[in-house]
Amino acid sequence: MAEIINLRQARKHKARAEKEARADANRIAFGRTKAEKNLTKAEQDLVKSRLDSHKRDDSEKP
């Protein structure tokens, strides 16, 4: 036979789990030092500039 559960408690448990997952994501995004943020920004800028430098320029046609 299936286990009997209280739906109110199950709903609250699910909401708590979702809130905890959101909190973990926020800890990663906002819980970093200024140096870590600057390092990440510099890495992203480097990757973007490398990608942009490999773009084809189709405006000049022979």
Beta strands, then each sheet from edge to edge (+ up, - down):
end
